[in-house]
């Protein structure tokens, strides 16, 4: 039997953020902090020179206005790992907006995993085998937090 034709995959550029609709525009509800020196955990909106904060409004991508009438990811189709222009503002208007050059990532998996590990480590109750002095900080690397969490789950046994 002939094989079914497969549609061509289009890479979506991801900004390392979650959006929420707020009136006519999208607002950055969550920006993953990331570790920009490690490609797997790179968060495009937290790289040096990019001053975008949670709560800012997404106004445009590559000069195209992004409103809640369309899906913001449609503007990121085919733009993974390419430099794009992201226009934002603290208010839902293009007046006074700021534009930054950003390189979207092809995957947020590492960023989301790092956030999950940090959240779980922060809520894990202390045990006799651990103390506050060995608890990873919120800024610890994902690999250090993962190792710490694994050690806690095994009761400190390697």
C-alpha positions as CSV (number, residue, x, y, z in Angstrom):
1,X,0.0,0.0,0.0
2,X,1.3,3.5,-0.8
3,X,2.4,5.6,2.1
4,X,0.2,8.4,3.2
5,X,1.8,11.8,2.3
6,X,3.0,13.6,5.4
7,X,2.4,17.4,5.6
8,X,5.5,19.5,5.9
9,X,6.2,20.6,9.5
10,X,6.5,24.2,10.2
11,X,8.7,25.2,13.2
12,X,7.1,27.6,15.5
13,X,9.3,30.2,17.3
14,X,8.6,30.3,21.0
15,X,9.3,33.2,23.3
16,X,9.6,31.3,26.6
17,X,6.4,33.0,27.8
18,X,2.7,32.4,28.4
19,X,0.1,34.8,27.0
20,X,-3.3,35.9,28.3
21,X,-5.8,37.9,26.4
22,X,-6.5,41.3,27.9
23,X,-8.8,43.4,25.9
24,X,-7.6,43.9,22.4
25,X,-4.0,42.7,23.0
26,X,-2.2,39.8,24.6
27,X,-0.3,40.3,27.9
28,X,2.7,38.4,29.0
29,X,1.3,36.4,31.9
30,X,4.4,34.4,32.6
31,X,8.0,34.8,31.3
32,X,10.2,31.7,32.1
33,X,13.4,32.8,33.7
34,X,15.7,30.3,32.1
35,X,19.5,30.0,32.0
36,X,20.6,31.8,28.9
37,X,24.1,30.4,29.0
38,X,22.6,26.9,28.3
39,X,20.8,26.5,25.0
40,X,18.3,24.0,26.3
41,X,17.2,26.4,29.1
42,X,17.5,29.7,27.1
43,X,14.6,32.1,27.6
44,X,14.4,34.5,24.6
45,X,12.7,37.4,26.6
46,X,15.3,37.4,29.4
47,X,18.4,37.7,27.3
48,X,20.7,40.8,27.8
49,X,19.3,43.9,26.3
50,X,15.7,42.7,26.2
51,X,13.6,44.5,28.8
52,X,10.2,42.8,28.6
53,X,8.4,42.0,31.9
54,X,5.4,40.0,33.0
55,X,2.4,42.2,32.5
56,X,3.7,43.9,29.4
57,X,1.5,43.8,26.3
58,X,2.5,42.2,23.1
59,X,1.9,44.8,20.4
60,X,3.5,43.4,17.2
61,X,5.8,40.8,15.9
62,X,8.0,41.8,12.9
63,X,5.9,44.9,12.5
64,X,2.6,43.0,12.2
65,X,0.1,44.0,14.9
66,X,-0.8,41.1,17.2
67,X,-4.4,41.4,18.5
68,X,-6.7,39.0,20.3
69,X,-8.5,38.5,17.0
70,X,-5.7,36.2,16.0
71,X,-3.5,33.5,17.5
72,X,-0.2,35.0,18.5
73,X,1.6,31.8,17.5
74,X,0.6,32.3,13.9
75,X,3.0,35.3,13.8
76,X,5.8,33.0,15.0
77,X,5.3,30.3,12.4
78,X,8.6,29.5,10.7
79,X,10.5,31.8,12.9
80,X,12.3,29.4,15.3
81,X,15.9,30.4,15.9
82,X,15.6,33.4,13.6
83,X,16.0,37.0,14.9
84,X,12.6,38.7,15.0
85,X,11.4,42.1,16.2
86,X,9.0,42.0,19.2
87,X,7.1,45.2,20.0
88,X,5.8,45.6,23.6
89,X,4.3,48.2,25.8
90,X,3.3,48.5,29.5
91,X,-0.1,49.8,28.1
92,X,-2.4,48.3,25.5
93,X,-1.4,50.7,22.8
94,X,1.4,51.1,20.2
95,X,2.0,54.7,21.4
96,X,5.3,54.7,23.3
97,X,5.9,51.0,22.5
98,X,9.4,49.5,22.6
99,X,10.8,47.1,20.0
100,X,13.5,44.4,20.8
101,X,15.4,42.0,18.6
102,X,14.7,38.5,19.9
103,X,15.7,35.0,18.8
104,X,12.8,32.6,19.6
105,X,13.5,29.1,20.7
106,X,12.3,25.9,19.0
107,X,11.2,24.3,22.3
108,X,10.2,25.4,25.7
109,X,10.5,21.9,27.2
110,X,13.7,22.7,29.1
111,X,12.2,26.0,30.4
112,X,9.0,24.4,31.6
113,X,10.9,21.4,33.2
114,X,13.2,23.8,35.0
115,X,10.1,25.8,36.3
116,X,8.4,22.5,37.4
117,X,11.5,21.3,39.3
118,X,12.0,24.7,41.0
119,X,8.3,24.8,42.0
120,X,8.4,21.3,43.4
121,X,11.7,21.9,45.3
122,X,10.2,25.0,46.8
123,X,7.1,23.2,48.2
124,X,8.8,20.0,49.3
125,X,8.8,19.7,53.1
126,X,12.1,19.4,54.9
127,X,13.2,16.0,56.2
128,X,15.7,14.9,58.8
129,X,18.2,14.1,56.0
130,X,18.0,17.6,54.5
131,X,18.4,21.0,56.0
132,X,18.0,24.6,54.8
133,X,21.7,24.8,54.2
134,X,21.6,22.3,51.4
135,X,18.2,23.3,49.9
136,X,18.7,24.8,46.4
137,X,17.9,28.4,45.9
138,X,15.4,29.7,43.4
139,X,18.3,30.7,41.2
140,X,20.0,27.3,41.3
141,X,20.5,25.6,38.0
142,X,18.0,23.1,36.8
143,X,20.5,20.3,36.8
144,X,21.5,21.1,40.4
145,X,17.9,21.2,41.5
146,X,17.1,17.9,39.7
147,X,20.1,16.2,41.4
148,X,19.0,17.6,44.8
149,X,15.4,16.5,44.2
150,X,16.5,13.0,43.1
151,X,18.7,12.7,46.2
152,X,15.7,13.7,48.4
153,X,13.5,11.1,46.8
154,X,16.0,8.4,47.4
155,X,16.5,9.4,51.0
156,X,20.0,10.7,50.4
157,X,21.2,7.4,49.0
158,X,23.2,7.5,45.8
